[in-house]
Amino acid sequence: MKYITLAVLLAGLQAVSVSAGEIPAGLTPVGAERAGNAEGTIPAWEGGITAPPAGWKPGDERADPFGGEAPLFTIDRSNVAEHASKLTAGQRAMIERVEGYTMPVYKTHRTCGYPQSVYDATKANTGKAALDDKGQLLSGKGGFLFPVPQTAAEVVWNHLIRYQGVGSQGRVATATPLKDSGRFSVGVLERTSFSRFHDPALKTFEEMQGIGGEQITKIISPAPIAGSMTLIREPVNADRETWRYLPGQRRVRRLPDFQYDNPIAELDGLIVADQANMYNGRLDRYEWKLHGKQELYIAYNDWNLNSKAHSYRKILQPAFPARDVMRYELHRVWKVEATVKPGIRHLYNRRVFYSDEDSWIIAATELYDGRGELWRVQEGPIGVIWELPACVNQVQFHFDLNAGRYVASQLRNEEAPLDYLAGQEGRIDRSIFTPDYLRIAGRR
């Protein structure tokens, strides 16, 4: 595999000298390479999409600016070897082992852009944000923490606390199609999230009081569990705190272990807690290795996938999402490998992550079992939320190669659009993120 470096990763990963408050020349304000590649298949970054089209307002359909483009080519079993150098092991496995799985590849567009406040905070973090030897965050606030990462843990932290606005609210859907029939039921939940890390009212790391973000979800469907509510409080360097309101019992319970490899029963055990959002939670069970950068085809510019023109029935095919709603482009990614520490257990003995240089979002992963065999594959298509502006991964797909099934999470095609501006425009009441609120709201 050929790895792409910026001046040999700025003169070697261990030898980089980053001046405090200064992003090196040749990099974007979040640390990506400004220049395109030598072949011209990756263009230079020119600022991204940072404003809505004329006349668009929140709640409107997001028109695809690249909707008129046709695929440059499609990768399938007949030509997978030809493109192997720009595919992950997980992508190759999907093509080779799952009948009919293909990857339509389009022209690359570097559309990610962020507010000036994010760029300013990222610059301020440069050379100042710090981790300890256990991968715990010691300092840093807002923006991206490590625009010039020197360790794997720094790349992962950029993903964990990436900018997606200050807070959002709305409904999202999840489904797990059956292998043979393709039948599925859609689980819908109402979610309100708030990020202390990006709250402009909190000026310093210390003012966050050890909490990175908070979230409340209420299950709307299916009917047997409708009305259940969950509060998640995400400490920066401690175990996740989770409470659940159960309408049948009319009481709030503290959940003892909703993290690491705790299976999510509602999703047929096909994913575990720390797979949500591609990866979440603490880094302490793994040893982390940074491999550098490479060019890969990843799911990108996901307007078509999220279009209201496509129903869940259209998208959710039995073994994988419909291929004509997917779009893959060539982008540079950071490759990170995690291996379980000696004497520590986790369902996944090894994980490989591929983080997009323009957004720091983990776009693809490979998950290996205790025998070292590839077991599960994740894909997180990246797209623009221009009203913030920011890039996010809205829908995520989690494939189980052994079971021949997958989970599609955070679908929104048949739901009202998520309100990404709720946090900064004051539509989120911060007082709701408490167990007492769950008791009150659950009994209304």
PyMOL commands that set and color helices and strands:
alter all, ss='L'
color gray80, all
select helices_A, chain A and resi 7-11+84-86+89-97+116-125+152-160+206-208+223-225+265-267+273-275+312-315+323-325+430-432+435-442
alter helices_A, ss='H'
color red, helices_A
select strands_A, chain A and resi 73-75+103-105+130-131+137-139+167-175+187-195+211-221+229-235+241-246+251-255+286-299+328-340+350-356+362-368+374-379+383-385+390-392+396-400+405-411
alter strands_A, ss='S'
color yellow, strands_A
deselect
rebuild
show_as cartoon
